[in-house]
Amino acid sequence: MKIPKIPFSAKDLDMAIRAVPAIKDLFPKAKAGLNSLINEPEYNSKIGKLEDALHDKKAEICKLRERIKELEDCNEEYRQANKYT
């Protein structure tokens, strides 16, 4: 049985292992996670604006549903009035 060739040398592996501590320092600590990379005030401001926009859209949807209900009731009354003529 033939031993498969490794696509990298032992020297490359050694250099990669030695570079890990330097690369590890570039990433946030495990406890902080990705939240440490977020600019809090700017992030909260954007979230607030998006929540306001979402609330406005939901209110608009509610008004449109009420208008649809009114029009359906009006249409039903019209059909009932014309049913007997």
N, C-alpha and C positions, 0 to 999 in steps of 0.2 A: 504494500500500500504506500502510495506517495504522500508525502506531507505537503499540504498546500502552501504556496508562497504567500507571505504577508506583504501587502502592498506598501508598507512603510518599513523603514529600518529601525533598529534598536536606538540609534542616535535620535531619530525623529521622535520616537516614543519618550525618550529621556528628556528631550527639549520640551515636549508638550507637558510632561509631568512637572517640570520645573516652572513652567509658565502659569500653571493653574493658580498659585497664590496671587500672582499679579493680576490675573483676569478676575479672580474672585473678588478682589477689592473694588472693582468697577461696579458690581451689582449691589443693590441695597441689602441690608442685613435681613435675615429670614423673618424676624419678628416684624420689621417695618413693612416688608413686602412692597408691592407696587404702589401702595398708598403714599409712601414716602417720596415718590417721584411726582406726585400731583401737587400743583400749586393750589393750596386750600382756598384762599379768598376768591381767586378767579374761577375755580371749579364750583364753589358754592354759588357764585353769582350766575354762572351759566345754568346750573341746576334750577335755581330760583326762577330764572326767565323761562326755562322750558316747562316748569310746573305751572307757571302763570298762563303760558300759551295753551297748555293742555287743558287747564280749567276753562279757559275761554272757549275752546273748541267743544268741550263737553256741554257747556251752557248753550252754545249755538245749536248743537245736535238736539238738545232737549227742546228748545224753542221750535225747531223744525218738526220734531215729532208731534208736538202739540198742534202745530199748523196743519200737518197732514191729517191728524185726527179730526180737526174741525172741518177740513175739506171733505173727508170721507163721510162725516155726519151730514153735511150739507148735500152731498151727492146722493146719499141714501134718502134724504127727505125729498129731494127733487124726483127721484125715481118713484117713490111712493105716491107723490102728487100726480105724476103723469101716468101711473099704472091704471087709474080708474077713468081716464079721459079717452 
